[in-house]
Amino acid sequence: MGPRSSRVSQPVRVRAPGAGVVEVCTEHSVEPLLAGDDGWWHGELDAPDGTRYWLSVDGGAPLYDPGCWDLEVTPEGPRSIVR
């Protein structure tokens, strides 16, 4: 993987009706997403290009972002990649 020099503001949008909390997580941060009235949660992830991230719903197991543009399989499970 190359150097992570440029930052990217990546929209994150995921459907999780009935969830109490949805968060977007990286190795260094955890940010809550905002709930919409239609069951969709949304927010922005501002991180360097190439950063691995995942979603957490109600504190559960890490999930990949189904809308991500790139995915990497790690020993901890699939991770979405900021692009």
C-alpha positions in Angstrom: 0.0 0.0 0.0 1.4 3.4 -0.9 1.8 6.5 1.2 -1.3 8.0 2.8 -0.8 11.7 2.0 -4.1 13.0 0.7 -7.2 13.2 2.9 -10.6 12.2 1.6 -14.0 13.2 2.9 -16.0 10.1 2.1 -19.8 9.9 2.6 -21.0 6.9 4.5 -24.7 5.9 4.2 -26.1 2.6 5.5 -29.5 1.2 6.1 -30.0 0.0 9.7 -33.7 0.3 10.6 -34.3 -0.3 14.3 -30.6 0.3 15.3 -30.0 2.5 18.3 -26.4 3.6 17.4 -24.4 3.2 14.2 -20.7 4.2 14.2 -18.0 4.4 11.6 -14.7 3.2 13.1 -11.0 3.4 12.1 -7.9 2.3 14.0 -7.8 5.8 15.6 -11.4 7.0 15.8 -15.0 6.2 16.3 -17.6 8.6 14.9 -21.4 8.3 15.2 -23.6 8.4 12.1 -26.8 10.4 12.1 -30.1 8.5 12.0 -32.6 9.5 9.3 -36.4 9.0 9.6 -36.3 6.4 6.8 -33.9 3.9 8.5 -30.8 5.2 6.7 -27.8 6.4 8.8 -25.4 8.9 7.2 -22.3 10.9 7.9 -18.8 11.7 6.5 -15.5 10.0 7.2 -12.6 12.4 6.8 -9.4 10.3 6.7 -6.3 9.7 4.6 -6.7 7.8 1.3 -6.2 4.1 2.0 -7.5 4.2 5.6 -9.3 1.0 6.7 -12.7 1.5 8.3 -15.7 -0.5 9.4 -19.2 0.0 10.8 -20.5 -0.9 14.2 -24.3 -1.3 14.8 -25.3 -1.2 18.4 -21.8 -2.1 19.5 -21.9 -5.4 17.6 -19.2 -7.1 15.5 -17.4 -5.0 12.9 -19.1 -4.8 9.5 -17.9 -3.6 6.1 -19.6 -0.7 4.5 -21.8 -2.1 1.7 -21.4 1.1 -0.3 -17.6 1.2 -0.1 -15.5 1.4 -3.3 -12.7 -0.8 -2.1 -12.5 -3.8 0.4 -9.6 -5.6 2.0 -9.8 -8.9 3.8 -7.8 -8.8 7.1 -7.3 -11.4 9.8 -9.9 -9.4 11.8 -12.4 -9.6 9.0 -13.3 -7.5 5.9 -12.4 -3.8 6.1 -13.7 -1.0 3.8 -11.0 1.3 2.4 -11.3 5.1 2.0 -10.8 6.0 -1.6 
